[in-house]
Amino acid sequence: MAMKRIHSGGEFEAKIGYCRAVVAGGFVHVAGTVGQGEDVVSQCRHALEVIGKALEEAGVGFADVVRVTYMLPDRAEFAPCWPLLAEVFGENPPAATMIECGLIDSKYRIEIEVTALLPV
Protein backbone atom coordinates (compact mmCIF):
# COMPACT_ATOMS: atom_id res chain seq x y z
CA MET A 1 0.00 0.00 0.00
CA ALA A 2 1.34 3.41 -0.93
CA MET A 3 1.68 6.11 1.66
CA LYS A 4 -0.71 9.07 1.39
CA ARG A 5 -0.19 12.47 3.00
CA ILE A 6 -3.16 14.67 3.85
CA HIS A 7 -2.67 18.42 4.24
CA SER A 8 -5.17 20.76 5.90
CA GLY A 9 -3.40 24.03 5.16
CA GLY A 10 -2.81 24.80 8.83
CA GLU A 11 -0.28 27.55 9.51
CA PHE A 12 2.21 25.28 11.27
CA GLU A 13 2.30 22.59 8.55
CA ALA A 14 4.56 24.64 6.29
CA LYS A 15 6.47 26.34 9.14
CA ILE A 16 7.41 23.10 10.88
CA GLY A 17 7.31 20.63 7.99
CA TYR A 18 4.53 18.15 8.67
CA CYS A 19 1.10 17.24 7.33
CA ARG A 20 -2.25 16.81 9.08
CA ALA A 21 -2.36 13.06 8.53
CA VAL A 22 -0.45 10.17 7.00
CA VAL A 23 -2.11 7.01 5.74
CA ALA A 24 0.38 4.16 6.01
CA GLY A 25 0.62 0.55 7.10
CA GLY A 26 -3.12 0.08 7.51
CA PHE A 27 -3.49 3.09 9.79
CA VAL A 28 -4.33 6.77 9.58
CA HIS A 29 -2.04 8.81 11.82
CA VAL A 30 -3.47 12.27 12.50
CA ALA A 31 -1.02 14.84 13.84
CA GLY A 32 -1.63 16.71 17.06
CA THR A 33 -4.38 19.20 16.24
CA VAL A 34 -5.30 22.41 18.04
CA GLY A 35 -8.52 24.29 17.44
CA GLN A 36 -9.64 27.88 17.34
CA GLY A 37 -11.95 29.37 19.96
CA GLU A 38 -12.12 31.37 23.15
CA ASP A 39 -12.22 28.45 25.59
CA VAL A 40 -11.14 24.84 25.87
CA VAL A 41 -14.51 23.40 24.79
CA SER A 42 -14.74 25.51 21.63
CA GLN A 43 -11.12 24.69 20.80
CA CYS A 44 -11.81 20.99 21.41
CA ARG A 45 -14.85 21.11 19.11
CA HIS A 46 -12.90 22.84 16.34
CA ALA A 47 -9.93 20.47 16.67
CA LEU A 48 -12.31 17.51 16.32
CA GLU A 49 -13.80 19.09 13.18
CA VAL A 50 -10.33 19.40 11.63
CA ILE A 51 -9.50 15.82 12.64
CA GLY A 52 -12.83 14.60 11.27
CA LYS A 53 -12.09 16.15 7.87
CA ALA A 54 -8.68 14.45 7.74
CA LEU A 55 -10.19 11.11 8.73
CA GLU A 56 -12.88 11.50 6.08
CA GLU A 57 -10.31 12.29 3.40
CA ALA A 58 -8.48 9.11 4.43
CA GLY A 59 -11.70 7.07 4.12
CA VAL A 60 -12.39 6.48 7.81
CA GLY A 61 -14.27 8.13 10.67
CA PHE A 62 -14.22 8.52 14.43
CA ALA A 63 -15.61 4.97 14.82
CA ASP A 64 -12.30 3.72 13.36
CA VAL A 65 -10.09 5.57 15.86
CA VAL A 66 -8.13 3.13 18.00
CA ARG A 67 -5.97 5.59 19.94
CA VAL A 68 -6.37 9.21 21.05
CA THR A 69 -4.01 11.44 22.99
CA TYR A 70 -5.19 14.66 24.62
CA MET A 71 -2.60 17.28 25.57
CA LEU A 72 -3.57 20.22 27.78
CA PRO A 73 -1.53 22.83 29.62
CA ASP A 74 -4.01 22.62 32.53
CA ARG A 75 -5.47 19.21 33.37
CA ALA A 76 -8.36 20.93 35.22
CA GLU A 77 -9.68 22.04 31.82
CA PHE A 78 -10.08 18.48 30.57
CA ALA A 79 -13.34 17.63 32.37
CA PRO A 80 -15.42 20.29 30.53
CA CYS A 81 -14.50 18.51 27.26
CA TRP A 82 -15.69 15.07 28.38
CA PRO A 83 -19.32 15.38 27.19
CA LEU A 84 -18.17 16.45 23.71
CA LEU A 85 -15.60 13.65 23.53
CA ALA A 86 -18.15 11.06 24.69
CA GLU A 87 -20.54 12.32 21.99
CA VAL A 88 -17.90 12.11 19.23
CA PHE A 89 -16.51 8.70 20.14
CA GLY A 90 -19.84 7.35 21.39
CA GLU A 91 -20.12 3.62 21.29
CA ASN A 92 -16.65 3.23 19.75
CA PRO A 93 -14.29 4.58 22.41
CA PRO A 94 -10.57 4.36 21.60
CA ALA A 95 -7.72 3.77 24.00
CA ALA A 96 -6.89 7.20 25.43
CA THR A 97 -4.18 9.15 27.22
CA MET A 98 -4.28 12.68 28.65
CA ILE A 99 -1.00 14.53 29.12
CA GLU A 100 -0.54 17.82 30.93
CA CYS A 101 2.10 19.79 29.02
CA GLY A 102 2.94 23.08 27.35
CA LEU A 103 1.56 23.62 23.85
CA ILE A 104 3.08 25.54 20.92
CA ASP A 105 1.28 28.77 21.89
CA SER A 106 -0.28 29.73 25.23
CA LYS A 107 -3.58 30.62 23.50
CA TYR A 108 -4.18 26.91 22.83
CA ARG A 109 -5.93 24.99 25.61
CA ILE A 110 -6.05 21.49 24.06
CA GLU A 111 -4.30 19.48 21.37
CA ILE A 112 -5.67 16.15 20.12
CA GLU A 113 -3.87 13.39 18.21
CA VAL A 114 -5.52 10.23 16.88
CA THR A 115 -4.70 6.99 15.12
CA ALA A 116 -7.39 5.16 13.15
CA LEU A 117 -7.48 1.70 11.61
CA LEU A 118 -8.19 1.49 7.89
CA PRO A 119 -10.97 -0.93 6.93
CA VAL A 120 -9.79 -4.22 5.49
C-alpha positions in Angstrom: 0.0 0.0 0.0 1.3 3.4 -0.9 1.7 6.1 1.7 -0.7 9.1 1.4 -0.2 12.5 3.0 -3.2 14.7 3.8 -2.7 18.4 4.2 -5.2 20.8 5.9 -3.4 24.0 5.2 -2.8 24.8 8.8 -0.3 27.6 9.5 2.2 25.3 11.3 2.3 22.6 8.6 4.6 24.6 6.3 6.5 26.3 9.1 7.4 23.1 10.9 7.3 20.6 8.0 4.5 18.2 8.7 1.1 17.2 7.3 -2.2 16.8 9.1 -2.4 13.1 8.5 -0.4 10.2 7.0 -2.1 7.0 5.7 0.4 4.2 6.0 0.6 0.5 7.1 -3.1 0.1 7.5 -3.5 3.1 9.8 -4.3 6.8 9.6 -2.0 8.8 11.8 -3.5 12.3 12.5 -1.0 14.8 13.8 -1.6 16.7 17.1 -4.4 19.2 16.2 -5.3 22.4 18.0 -8.5 24.3 17.4 -9.6 27.9 17.3 -11.9 29.4 20.0 -12.1 31.4 23.2 -12.2 28.4 25.6 -11.1 24.8 25.9 -14.5 23.4 24.8 -14.7 25.5 21.6 -11.1 24.7 20.8 -11.8 21.0 21.4 -14.8 21.1 19.1 -12.9 22.8 16.3 -9.9 20.5 16.7 -12.3 17.5 16.3 -13.8 19.1 13.2 -10.3 19.4 11.6 -9.5 15.8 12.6 -12.8 14.6 11.3 -12.1 16.1 7.9 -8.7 14.5 7.7 -10.2 11.1 8.7 -12.9 11.5 6.1 -10.3 12.3 3.4 -8.5 9.1 4.4 -11.7 7.1 4.1 -12.4 6.5 7.8 -14.3 8.1 10.7 -14.2 8.5 14.4 -15.6 5.0 14.8 -12.3 3.7 13.4 -10.1 5.6 15.9 -8.1 3.1 18.0 -6.0 5.6 19.9 -6.4 9.2 21.1 -4.0 11.4 23.0 -5.2 14.7 24.6 -2.6 17.3 25.6 -3.6 20.2 27.8 -1.5 22.8 29.6 -4.0 22.6 32.5 -5.5 19.2 33.4 -8.4 20.9 35.2 -9.7 22.0 31.8 -10.1 18.5 30.6 -13.3 17.6 32.4 -15.4 20.3 30.5 -14.5 18.5 27.3 -15.7 15.1 28.4 -19.3 15.4 27.2 -18.2 16.4 23.7 -15.6 13.6 23.5 -18.2 11.1 24.7 -20.5 12.3 22.0 -17.9 12.1 19.2 -16.5 8.7 20.1 -19.8 7.3 21.4 -20.1 3.6 21.3 -16.6 3.2 19.8 -14.3 4.6 22.4 -10.6 4.4 21.6 -7.7 3.8 24.0 -6.9 7.2 25.4 -4.2 9.1 27.2 -4.3 12.7 28.7 -1.0 14.5 29.1 -0.5 17.8 30.9 2.1 19.8 29.0 2.9 23.1 27.4 1.6 23.6 23.9 3.1 25.5 20.9 1.3 28.8 21.9 -0.3 29.7 25.2 -3.6 30.6 23.5 -4.2 26.9 22.8 -5.9 25.0 25.6 -6.1 21.5 24.1 -4.3 19.5 21.4 -5.7 16.2 20.1 -3.9 13.4 18.2 -5.5 10.2 16.9 -4.7 7.0 15.1 -7.4 5.2 13.2 -7.5 1.7 11.6 -8.2 1.5 7.9 -11.0 -0.9 6.9 -9.8 -4.2 5.5 
